Amino acid sequence: SDDNTLRVWNRTTGTCVRTLTGHTGSVNCVCAIGGKIVSGSDDNTLRVWNRTTGTCVRTLTGHTGSVNCVCAIGGKIVSGSDDNTLR
């Protein structure tokens, strides 16, 4: 989202049940992994969120460009960035 947030929606009612804030740039990608949500942003970071509480439990740094994709593979998180790297 261009407002730097993620929104968690109730699939049945279509209402927003939680807004996740913390990124300082647009959010470009998201992946659900078990009880966690991982998001990637124009702020060059990934954030790991607790799916139940909506709190950010970790910020992953290392990219020097916007994070555009994130995927869970074999218990690991893989991200792709405008810095032409996968981490």
C-alpha positions as CSV (number, residue, x, y, z in Angstrom):
1,S,0.0,0.0,0.0
2,D,1.2,3.5,-0.7
3,D,0.2,4.6,2.8
4,N,3.0,2.4,4.2
5,T,0.6,0.0,5.9
6,L,-0.8,-3.5,5.6
7,R,-4.4,-4.4,6.3
8,V,-5.8,-7.7,7.6
9,W,-9.3,-8.4,6.4
10,N,-12.0,-10.7,7.6
11,R,-12.7,-13.0,4.7
12,T,-16.4,-13.4,5.6
13,T,-17.4,-9.9,6.4
14,G,-14.9,-8.0,4.2
15,T,-14.1,-5.7,7.1
16,C,-10.6,-4.6,8.1
17,V,-9.8,-6.1,11.4
18,R,-6.2,-4.7,11.8
19,T,-3.9,-2.2,10.3
20,L,-0.2,-3.0,10.6
21,T,2.0,0.1,10.7
22,G,5.8,0.5,10.9
23,H,7.2,0.7,7.3
24,T,8.4,4.1,6.2
25,G,7.9,3.4,2.5
26,S,5.2,1.9,0.4
27,V,4.5,-1.8,1.0
28,N,5.1,-3.8,-2.2
29,C,4.7,-7.5,-1.2
30,V,3.4,-9.7,1.5
31,C,3.6,-13.4,2.4
32,A,1.9,-15.4,5.2
33,I,4.1,-18.0,6.9
34,G,2.4,-20.0,9.7
35,G,1.5,-17.5,12.5
36,K,3.5,-14.7,10.9
37,I,3.1,-12.2,8.1
38,V,6.2,-10.9,6.2
39,S,6.1,-7.7,4.2
40,G,8.6,-5.9,1.9
41,S,8.8,-2.2,1.3
42,D,10.3,0.8,-0.5
43,D,12.1,1.5,2.8
44,N,14.4,-1.4,1.8
45,T,13.3,-3.6,4.7
46,L,11.2,-6.6,5.5
47,R,9.1,-6.7,8.6
48,V,7.9,-9.9,10.3
49,W,4.5,-9.5,12.0
50,N,2.7,-11.6,14.5
51,R,-0.5,-12.5,12.7
52,T,-2.6,-12.6,15.9
53,T,-1.5,-9.4,17.6
54,G,-0.4,-7.4,14.6
55,T,2.9,-6.4,16.3
56,C,6.1,-6.2,14.4
57,V,8.4,-8.8,15.9
58,R,11.5,-8.2,13.7
59,T,12.8,-5.9,11.0
60,L,15.1,-7.5,8.5
61,T,17.7,-5.2,6.9
62,G,20.3,-5.7,4.3
63,H,18.8,-4.6,0.9
64,T,19.9,-1.3,-0.5
65,G,16.9,-1.0,-2.8
66,S,13.1,-1.4,-2.5
67,V,12.0,-4.9,-1.6
68,N,9.6,-6.1,-4.3
69,C,9.0,-9.8,-3.6
70,V,9.0,-12.1,-0.6
71,C,8.5,-15.9,-0.5
72,A,8.8,-18.6,2.2
73,I,10.8,-21.6,1.1
74,G,11.7,-24.5,3.4
75,G,11.3,-22.5,6.6
76,K,13.4,-19.6,5.2
77,I,12.3,-16.2,3.9
78,V,13.7,-15.1,0.5
79,S,13.3,-11.5,-0.7
80,G,14.1,-9.8,-4.0
81,S,15.0,-6.2,-4.3
82,D,15.7,-3.3,-6.7
83,D,19.4,-3.7,-5.6
84,N,19.4,-6.7,-7.9
85,T,19.9,-9.2,-5.1
86,L,18.0,-12.1,-3.5
87,R,18.5,-12.5,0.2
